Each structure stands twice: as structure tokens, then as C-alpha cells.
């Protein structure tokens, strides 16, 4: 068992980054800052974070995979906070897919975006709770929470004629699951000319690198930052202009 695991890790490390990915170099190696105070209870964890001068309280649900704060969410939240000139979210339309606990959507909202946070039906209650709790009584655009199952009913629920997003945000959406093709199709569906996809993910398995490769075959991809301690990479993807 141990050997098998070691084999996977070794294979991932040597899998490499696809050739068509622009690599911005080592000066963008970052650490995820541990800027939260954990509070633990057996049923719900309440995590306290601080981004963009606001304390954010996140309730995690132990029943659902999507309702825990993963490292990619911390990495992207931190990056958006630190790079507001490069990625100015003020009054921009932002869609988060696989929003989970809602941390990234809350940060985008604090940064002034019109946010739509989406996830599977069973995650929406906790997601809505966290988002409304952390954005109420604030002078910002009221975020929207909606169901979005990757690759399903996109034309009906989010018709292209009505919905155009400046940014698509996705964190830790790639791991061992069967919906990777649907995820890619969803990214392709929402990424129109002018849309910027920001995807932060912990890279653990060859499937993660294979997904990166597929993404690189479709979009212009750039690695914006790496968080080596937590194996997180943050990528930017845009539609190829022909």
C-alpha cells in the first residue's frame, strides 16, 4: 500500500507541465498565509479568516466533500486580495463553479464583484448560509447562489444570450472524481472571449496534471503562482483568439 502511494506521488512529480503552458518563473512562489484561527466542534467547524480587511466566518459541513475549505480556496482568496490592480473585480460579473463553502465568492464580493456562487444542490444550503452571513449589511452587490451541476442544463439555466461573465473562479475542483470531462465542458461553455478563468488546485495525482494538459490544449494557460508547501498551483486561462 505504501509503495503504491509512493508510486503515485513519484509519477505525479515527474509528470511535468504541458509544453504549451506559459511559465512565469520561480519568483512567484508563494506561501498560503495561515491567517485564520481554527475553532473546532464535533458537528460543524467554524473557521475564522481575514481577507481584504474583513473577518469571514465559514461554517464547514462534515457530511459533504464540497463543504470544507480546501487549500486552493485559501490560495485564490489570498491572490485576489494581493493582486487587485491586475485582477480588478469591482463591478465585474464573477461566476464561481464548485463554490463549496463560499469563501472565494465572499472575497470576490468584498472586492466589489457581482458574484454568482454555484455548486451541487446538497451543498447550497451551507453555501447560502455562509455567503449571506458574511455579506449582509455591507455596501456591496448582493451575491447570488445557484445550482450548477457541471455539464448539465447549462443552455437552459445560463443561456449565453443573458449570461456573460468577466471571471470564472474555480478552486480544488479537480481531484479523483468522474466528472472531469463535464467540468472541462463547463469551463469551455462559460469562457467566452474576454472571460478570465482563474483556477487554483492542489496537485496530487496524475489526473490533475492530465486535466491541466487538456486545459492547455483548449485555452491559453499561464501559471500565475505556485504555493509549493501545499502543492497548489494557480492558473489563468483565456480563450485562444484566432
N, C-alpha and C positions, 0 to 999 in steps of 0.2 A: 504494500500500500504506500509506504513511504517512498519507495523507489518510483512508483508510478507518478506520484505527485511531483517528485523532483524532476522527472522526465518532462512533465507538462511545463513546469516553470522554466526549465532549461530551454525547451523548444520555443517558448514564447520569447525569451530574451534574445534568441538568435534568429527570430523570425524576421525582424527588421521592419523598416518603414518603407512603404511603397515609393518607388523611384519618382513618381510624379507629385510627391508632396514637397512643397516648398518648406525648407527648414531654416528657421530664423537664427539658429546658432545657440550656443550654450549660455549666453548672458541672460537668458530668460528662464533660468532655473529658479523656481520659487518654492517656498515652504508654505504649507497651509498653516496659517496662524491659529493657534489654539485659543481663539477669543471667545470661549464660552465657558459657562460654569455648569457642569452636569448636575442635575437633581434626579435621583433615581427613586422610582416606586415600582412595586411588582407589576402594576397594571399598565400605567402609562408613564413613559419618561417625559418630563418636561425639560427641554433643553433651552438654555438662555444664550442667545447670540447677540453680538453687536455689530451692525453694519451701517455705514453711512450715518453714524451718529444716533441710530435708533436701537433700542433694545428690542429684540424679536424673541418671542417665546413660542417654541414649537412643541406641540404635543405629538409624540410618536405612538403609533399603534403597533403592538407586538403581533397582531394577527396578520397583518398584511405586509408583504415584502416591500411594497411601494411607500409604506408609511414610516420609514426610518430615514434619517438624514445620512446620505452616503457622502463619501469624500468629494465626489465630483461637484456636488451642490455647494460645498464649502469653497472649493477652488473657484467655481464660476462666480459665486457671490463676491468673493474677495477680489477677483479680477475686474468685475464690473464696477465695484467701488473704487478701485485704484486707477481705472482707465476710462474715466468719464469723458475725457476730451476725445479719445479715439473712438469710443462707442457711446455716443450721447443718446440716452434713451428718452430724453424729455419729449413728451408728446408723440412718441413713436408708438406704432402698433406692434405689440410683442405677443407671440404665442409660445407658451411652454408646453411641450409634449412630455408625458410621463412626469407630471409635476410632483407627484409623491406627497411630501409633507407641505410643499408650497414655499419653502424657504427662498428659492431663487425668484419665484414670482413676486414675493413680498419685497425683496430687494429691488427688483425691476420697478415695482410700483412706487417705492420710496424715491427712486431715481426719476420718477415723473412719467413713466410709460403708461399707455393704455394696455393693460395686461389681460390676456385670456389664458387661464391655467386649466390644463386638461389632463385627464387620466381615466382609468377604468372606473366603472360605476361603483365598485366596492370601496374605492379609495376616496371618493368625492366628499363623503361626509366629514372625514377628518381634515381633508384639504380645505373645504369651505370654512370649517371652524377656525383653522389656523390663519387663513387669509383674512377673514372678516375681523377676527380678534386683533390682528396686528396692523390692520389698515383703517380701522374705524376712527372717526373723529380726526382724520388727518386731511390736510389740504392737498389731496391728490386724486387722480382719476380712480373711480371705483373699479376694482378688478372684477372680472367675470370668471366663474368656474363652470366648466362644461365637460360633458362626457366626450371622450375621443378614444375609440378603440383603433389602434394602428391599422391602416389599410382598409377600414370598414366604413362605408357610408359617407366618405369624405365629400363627394359631389353633392349629396343631399344636405348634410349638416353644415358644410363650409363651402358653399358654391363660390367658384373663382370670381364670378362677377361681383360678389359682395365683399368677399374677404381677401384683403391683401395685407400681408404682414411685413414690417421692416426687419424684424428679427424673429428667428425661431431659436428657442433655447431648449437644450436637452442635456440632462446630466445623468450619468450612470444608467443609460437606457440600454447599453449593450452588455450583456452577461450571458450565462448559459440559459437561453430560452429559445423557444421555437419560432418566435415572431420577428426574426431579424429581417427577413425579406419584406414583411409588411411595414416594419419600421423604416426601412430604406425607401419604400414606395411612398410612405407618408412624408418623409423629408423631401423627396422629389416633388411631390404634389404641392407642398407649401412654399418651396423655394423657387420664387419667380425672379426674373431679372430685377436687381435692386435689393433683394432679400439677403440678409446675412444670417447664416446658421452658425450658432456657437454651441459646440458640443464638448463637454468635459466628461472624461470617463476614466475609471480606474482600469488599467490594462493588466489582466490576469492571465487570459487564455489565448490560444491561437485564434479562436473565433473572434476575439476583439480586434486582432490585427487584420484578420480577413475582412472584417466589416470596414475597417479603415481603408483597406485596399479598394474595396468596392466603391466606397465613398469617393476616393481619389480618382477612380475611373470615370465618375459621372460629373463631379464638381471640381472647381479649383479649390484645393485644400492647402491650408497653411497651419503649421503648428505654432500657436501663439505663445504657449507657455508649457513648461513641464514642472511637475511637483514630484521629484524623484523619491522622496521619503514615502509618499503614499501611492507611487506608481500612477499618478494621474497625469494625463495629457489634455490640454485644452486646444481644440481645433476650430478654425474658422473655415467655412465652406460657402462658396458662391457659385451661381450658375455660370457655366462657360459661355462667354459671349462669342458667337461665331461670326 
